[in-house]
Each structure stands twice: as C-alpha cells, then as structure tokens.
Amino acid sequence: LERIGFPWVSDNREIEWQMMYAKLVDFQKEHGHMQVKRLRNQSLLDWMEYQRRRYKNRAYSGLSTQQIQQLEKIGFRWSGQF
C-alpha cells in the first residue's frame, strides 16, 4: 500500500493536504518549477497561497512541522516572488 501512496492517516484534512502536496510535486517534476499559473491550475495555486498564509500565522494555523519540512524539501518558497 505504501508503494501506491496509501494515506496512513484518518484525518480527512491531512489526506487532502497530502493529495495537494502530491499535485505540487507532480507539477514541479513536469515543469521544473513551482510557478503555477492561475488560469491553468487555480486550485493548486490557491492551495499554495493558503499554505503561505498558514506559515505566516503558524501559531494559529495548524500547519505542522512535518508539512513545513515536506514543502521546504521540494524548495517551496514562503515569500518573495514566486
């Protein structure tokens, strides 16, 4: 099950987060960057912006250390030009 990406969590929010993270990883692999265009992939771009807001307000956001590490591992930028 691990080989096919089975989520070993029971929290639906975590499952959704991991699914969007996987979409971002796939996008980066396909395009070689994370400069997602609004017209082509609105939901992924919205999710990325939401993660940046959560990071900025992480004391209240519920963004876990593991999620931060996962995003940083793939070179996710928290601020500046994307």
N, C-alpha and C positions, 0 to 999 in steps of 0.2 A: 504494500500500500504506500509506503514512503516513496518508492520509485515513481509512482504516478501522481505524487503530490497530495495524498490524502491528508486533510487537515486534522491533526490530533488535538483539536480544541472543541469545546462545547459552546463557546461564546460566539453567537452569530456575528457580533461586531468584529471580533478577531478574524473570523473566517472571511468576512467581506474585506477587511483590511488586507489580509494576505492575498486575496484574489486581485485586488487593485495593485498591490505591490508587484505581483507576478506580471500584470499587464505592463507596468512601468519597466520592469526588467526586460520583457519581450520587446517593447518599443525601443529601448536602448540598444539591445542586441541587433535589431533590424536596421536602425538608423544611425547608430554610433554616437548618439547624443540623447539628451532629455529635453530638447526644445520642442515641446508638444504644441502644435497649432490648434487654436481654439475651434476653428471651423471643422477640422478633421477629427478631433478627438476630445470633445467638450467634457465628457465625464472624467477622463483621465486628468485633464488639466485642472478641473475643479477639485479633484481629489488631491492633486499635488499642492494646490493653493491652500487647501484645508489643512494639509499636514504642516505647511509653513506657519499657518496661524496657530495651530496646536503647539508647535515647537516654541513659538514666541511666548505663548501663555501656558507653558507646560506645567506650571504649578497647579493649574486648574483643568487642564485639557484631557488628562488620561492617556497622553502619548507615552508609551512605555519606553524604558531604556532599551529593550530589545528592538522595538520598532525604530528608534533613533539609530541604533547601531546598524540595522539592516539597510536603512536609507543611506547612511554615511558610507557603508561598504561599497555601494554602487556609485558613489560620487554625487549623491543628491545635494543640491545647493540650497541652503536655508535662506540666503539673502543675496542681494545684488541682482545683476541681470541674468536672466535665465535663457 
